[in-house]
Amino acid sequence: MFRGGFRARIFLRLLIALSSVKAFSVTQRSPITYGIRSLTSTKLQRRESRVSVRMAKIWNSAGKRKKKKPGTLVLLRHGESYWNPNNTFTGWADPDMTPNGCAEIRRAARLLLEMGYKPGAIYTSRLKRSIRSAWILLKEFNLMYRPINKEYQLNERMYGALTGMSKSQIALTFGEELVQQWRRSLDVRPPALDERHPYWPGKERKYQDLQKDAIPTTESLRDTMNRCVPLYKDRIEKDLMEGKNVLVVGHYNSLRGLVKYIDGIDSDAIKSVEIPTGIPLVFDFDEDMKPIRSNFSVGAVSGSFLAEREKTLAALARERELSNEIPGFSDSGLVTPVLRAISSLQRERELFSMDSSDEKEETFIPDFAEREYDLGIKGPLLVIMRHGKTEFNKLGLFTGWEDVSLTKEGRDEAQQAGKLLSKYKVEFDEVHTSCLSRAIETAWLTMEEMDALWLPVKKSWRLNERMYGSLTGLSKKLISQIHGEEQFRKWRRGYDQRPPPVDAFSSYYPGNDPRYVETIKDLPISLWQTLIRSLEAGKLQVARKMPRTESLKDCMKRTRPYFRSNILVNMEKNKNTLVVSSENAIRGLLMELCGVSTDNITSVEIPTGLPMIFDPETKSIKLLDDGKGDPLKRYNFGSKPELLFKDMQVFARAEASKPKSATSVSSQQFDTRMQSTKVEAMQS
């Protein structure tokens, strides 16, 4: 490969010279100059021979595919939810995590980081306590750009009509023995719920993609396994076989189902398997995907809990104690077997025989859920938001692809945006963000306020901010003073002016950031960078031509095609879409949507944390009225706001439509009815 031709020998000698340089920066000598001056070295021929052999080994090994060692599987039960301390049957109900639960997950993240674990694939259920746990983990790992697979198959076991009821109350009504069968047996199902139950999941948007018969009305542990295990076989196991570390954040029974399958635990032994909240359970596999039992394994489970043995055993003992006892249940003289039977029959007739009743109770929906708003937008909604404020924004620094976090003010902006969208009953079907943490966290906080953590989030580098090259991280005032106001404006606001490029060995170069090395597959390969990085690593390292600097024109060249092929296509399928990105990427979208010319686009400013609705009929932007006054006076939209707001009509029409027809019983009414039944049973 390197023996023929003068150019090949010169190129190899430059490579050898480059390989002797540890690191480059803008202030150092040019690597090309350094290499040419090194050509006359007397040791060059010997080094050329050694590097030729090394390159030959790399080249030959590139074509050989070794069987990959399976990745590590971590099963993690979500942190404590608000229903856990109350000993309430949760199932597919969707309570959030407590502060204590969030602390449990942060500790789990520290334990995983301590062992050097980083997930390559993440799976959660569609329940917020599972998704929020994954969010906390990814933020602690600094891996917020990784996609999260939100699968209903990992949901908790469906507890049927027991959902929302306290375990002690159920024990009082039905007897402890029957309740324990419902909880611990492999095949016994609790009584089913129907569509009028306040926790019937069929009315929730998060399951709108499922057929009605795919939504369970009650489940045994075996039923839960039967929906979890196929997902493990079809996707999770394949990821593991490809060498990816997989993190599954699930629930007590869905994780027990996976453990039973992985370890082949029999029906009797699975009853004693406990999964505490917030303690990672780690599985390693041999080449045949058989679990490897560790020295820290407990009982029939081959995996090991990633915590000190004493704390793990204490947590398991606590879970076991809760499993074998019904908290709050007392076998006092007032609770006789006869009274239990009467209570059981009365409760059973009222709760589980609703369909046989001739009289149907009036349904009720609280006032806050009664109205929808007509925003005057025809077709699916497209809402565009710039991320909330960062410290770089407040300090006036060039940010570009540098990954900075939101400030408290920025988080507040995102939460206020979510509250405003919720006020007007805006609902989304999917979310698009950049790969930068500030955009992802803004989307998360907005979704949180909209009670829509389950929404699919697609993260793409094509929605990243403009790459500011070697200006990244520098003060805008400083650049203006050093290079003059005219040059500063060209770099910052010129349409086709690129700032000085960042060095390929700088920490600001995307090719040195694992998130882009892993995720960017749609850029051409750089042979030069591939050779250099392969020499350094001693194995083939494919490197792509990532941007070292960008003009606004360059930024738009990557943003607009993504909009057409991903966002616009889904809008044609009548999907409401939220896009959270950075200022210059949004400018590219506005050129596409509002027809802003290249001469005028640099006059447009995008405020942080403000949801902007695109009106396709007028090809303009509309805002939601938050009741705080004229937004044109409160926000900076640039010197030509008329480019965004047609005829300066700023607000979307927000007329309240007629109340929705009520279709379900409220949880408040359901709880009242339950309490009434309990009192009547005691009186009887």
Sequence and secondary structure as in RCSB ss.txt:
>XXXX:A:sequence
MFRGGFRARIFLRLLIALSSVKAFSVTQRSPITYGIRSLTSTKLQRRESRVSVRMAKIWNSAGKRKKKKPGTLVL
LRHGESYWNPNNTFTGWADPDMTPNGCAEIRRAARLLLEMGYKPGAIYTSRLKRSIRSAWILLKEFNLMYRPINK
EYQLNERMYGALTGMSKSQIALTFGEELVQQWRRSLDVRPPALDERHPYWPGKERKYQDLQKDAIPTTESLRDTM
NRCVPLYKDRIEKDLMEGKNVLVVGHYNSLRGLVKYIDGIDSDAIKSVEIPTGIPLVFDFDEDMKPIRSNFSVGA
VSGSFLAEREKTLAALARERELSNEIPGFSDSGLVTPVLRAISSLQRERELFSMDSSDEKEETFIPDFAEREYDL
GIKGPLLVIMRHGKTEFNKLGLFTGWEDVSLTKEGRDEAQQAGKLLSKYKVEFDEVHTSCLSRAIETAWLTMEEM
DALWLPVKKSWRLNERMYGSLTGLSKKLISQIHGEEQFRKWRRGYDQRPPPVDAFSSYYPGNDPRYVETIKDLPI
SLWQTLIRSLEAGKLQVARKMPRTESLKDCMKRTRPYFRSNILVNMEKNKNTLVVSSENAIRGLLMELCGVSTDN
ITSVEIPTGLPMIFDPETKSIKLLDDGKGDPLKRYNFGSKPELLFKDMQVFARAEASKPKSATSVSSQQFDTRMQ
STKVEAMQS
>XXXX:A:secstr
  SS HHHHHHHHHHHHHHT     TTS  HHHHHHHTTT TTHHHHHHHHHHHHHHHHHHHT         EEE
EE   BTTTTTTB  TT    B HHHHHHHHHHHHHHHHTT   SEEEE SSHHHHHHHHHHHHHHT TTS EEE
 GGGS    GGGTT BHHHHHHHH HHHHHHHHH SS       TTSTT GGGSGGGTTS GGGS S   HHHHH
HHHHHHIIIIIHHHHHTT  EEEEE HHHHHHHHHHHHT  TTGGGG    BT  EEEEE TTS EE  TT  TT
  SEESS HHHHHHHHHHHHHHHHS TT    TTS HHHHHHHHHHHHHHHH GGG SS       GGGS  EE 
S  SS EEEEE   BHHHHHTB  TT    B HHHHHHHHHHHHHHHHTT   SEEEE SSHHHHHHHHHHHHHT
T TTS EEE GGGS    GGGTTSBHHHHHHHH HHHHHHHHH SS       TTSTTSGGGSHHHHHH  SS B
 HHHHHHHHHHHTS    B   S   HHHHHHHHHHHIIIIIIHHHTTT  EEEEE HHHHHHHHHHHH   TTT
GGGB   BT  EEEETTTTEEEB   SSS HHHHS  BS GGGTSGGG  B   EE       S  HHHHHHHHH
HHHHHHHH 
